Amino acid sequence: MTRFETAFAKGPALVCFITGGDGDTASNLDALVAGGADVIELGMPFTDPMADGPAIQEANLRSLAKGTRTADIFRIAAEFRQRHPNVPLVLMGYANPMTIRGPEWFAEECAKAGVDGVICVDIPSEEDAALGPALREKGVSLIRLATPTTDAARLPKVLEGSSGFLYYVSVAGITGMQQAAQGSIEDAVAKLKAATDIPVAVGFGVRTPEQAAAIAKVADGVVVGSAFIDIVKQHGDAAPGPLQDYTASLAEAVHSAR
Amino acid sequence: MVFRRSRGKHGPSPQGVWTSAGGSAKRRIMTVQSPNSLRSYPDESGHFGQFGGRYVAETLMPLILDLEKEYRAAKLDPAFQAEFDDLLKTFVGRPSPLYPAPRITEHFRKLAPEGKGPKIYFKREDLNHTGAHKINNCIGQVLLAMRMGKTKIIAETGAGQHGVATATVAARFGLSCTIFMGAKDVERQAPNVFRMKLLGAEVVPVTSGAETLKDAMNEALRHWVANVHDTFYIIGTAAGPHPYPELVRDFQSVIGTETREQILEAEGRLPDMLVAAVGGGSNAIGMFHPFLDDADVAMVGIEAAGHGIESGQHAASLMGGRPGILHGNKTYLLQDEDGQITEAHSISAGLDYPGLGPEHSWLHEAGRVKYVPITDTEALEAFQLCCALEGIIPALESAHALAALPQLTAQLDADKLLVVNVSGRGDKDIFTVAEALGVEL
């Protein structure tokens, strides 16, 4: 079984996102795992994160201002893999930093660092050739996004060539803003699950254990991001403690739906 | 390519500008569309070779596909074309004149080696309503927006020219309009901010990133993602995800199509060289595209070299950048080795962007268009020269195109024809120019 399969086999999974290089990332990642995170998404900072709301935008810029390079992200990933051999690790970011040295280079680095999957916000299935084939060649999952605007006719195209899990972006919008109505999430997840066997994780705007628990009742995973970023911003180097506590509250809510 | 490097009696051209190999004037009037016409791009998937494409978030993808379908239908609809043409005529004031610039011609002929110094024409886009070529595209896109049933218009703007043009068409058709503008630009361009407000637009100052054009575009995309159901994004240049580069080019091609008719009427033959400034590149592609298959027409795109390419402070994506992916398309970008986008600099706010339209990247690599860098200082000189010799205050963007005349006219024979696209008027730039010249207003 892959790390993804193992993680999602236990029931609904908590997927946690933080931006690499913003704060003490290694310690913060350890705190997420200690708190009960099942899957880690590590954000690759980019100067122009046009799908992200203010919280993650600022995290990107804070990280870059500290001098974070692509090599640092892969180093953080590789060291995480050493410390946590079984926790699935996903890199999430934008097309340009991922493809600038060629998709083969990026896929090779992912494989070497023990990265399980990649989410690229601005490479839709139409432009799969820019990254997808290279990742699949190296056995790294390409995790695609489905959104409220992805209709039934389009869904097969989105699913083609994707693996690991499907990330359902529950609101048409940017990260960290409002949350979708529970009813619309239930309908959407039902349709997605009818179309694919890979797990469906739901994110965008999830901030409280109550929201997370409600989603975990219908989906295979719950993604939380901006709320962690806020904690990192507020607590700086002292973030691991509060991160672990907050993760634990979310994990309990998500896992109790198992 | 049937071009060769110009080898006059004065030796190879120092700038290596591609010039016409000559040929009978008669033959040039015919446009022969060869099977592998340069004018047939982008391909079905929206690519110009490796450039272009649709690098957008999944949320936007269905809308982009819808826009493409709608644009294909509009292109075939005579009523759409008729309404576009009528608005260009009655609202914009087209056709814009093709003006033979006698004193500029004479000036450069004197400076050029003997027998050199072509006849110079200006394509007067500065005489359009709102003062630049931008309005051509806005008319086309607002008609598309209404065709798609969208009631809200958004746009990004740097100096405010595209914002003013967008606010203008939104007012004309009674649509709600929101303009995203970097907070720094809002401060620097107060007159244009007020113009937009007079025209009924809401101006949103963008405080993320460097607070300039690139960040305004990011913010417009963020707003669009959250409002796709009722909102149309009027992109200001021939860039962004497919089909924008194609449709903006098509709407701007009226510039080249008119130029073609006008020069045939005035001279009985096609021009030997076209010159236009390239920021995002919409005025240039609009001028060039109708001539791309006329192998004897040389084309020169002018990039803003700011303080000089070596200084690192410039906006010359082709000369100083490399291919990458940003704002929906693959194109040449100013970036570091990790693919982080770097800040552009130009005295001309309209050229101050770290990328350019994908078709220019493709034409650059194909060698069909030659791209030349021009610095802030050179553009300022040309700005003043044009004021003094022709009684025309050009936009700083257009002044970049004019600033290439010294090098280009030195290589072209006196019996050749050169057309410069004067893409906009310079009233908006007088404060910037005054400051650069140390004049207090």
Interface residues (C-beta under 8 A of the other chain):
Chain A: F46 T47 D48 P49 M50 A51 D52 G53 P54 Q57 L61 L64 R69 T70 Y94 A95 N96 P97 M98 T99 I100 V121 D122 I123 P124 E126 E127 A130 R144 L145 A146 T147 P148 T149 T150 D151 R154 V158 V169 V171 A172 G173 I174 M177
Chain B: S45 G53 R54 Y55 V56 A57 E58 T59 L60 M61 P62 L63 S208 G209 K214 D215 M217 N218 L221 R222 V225 A226 V228 H229 G324 I325 L326 H327 G328 K330 L333 Q335 E337 D338 G339 Q340 I341
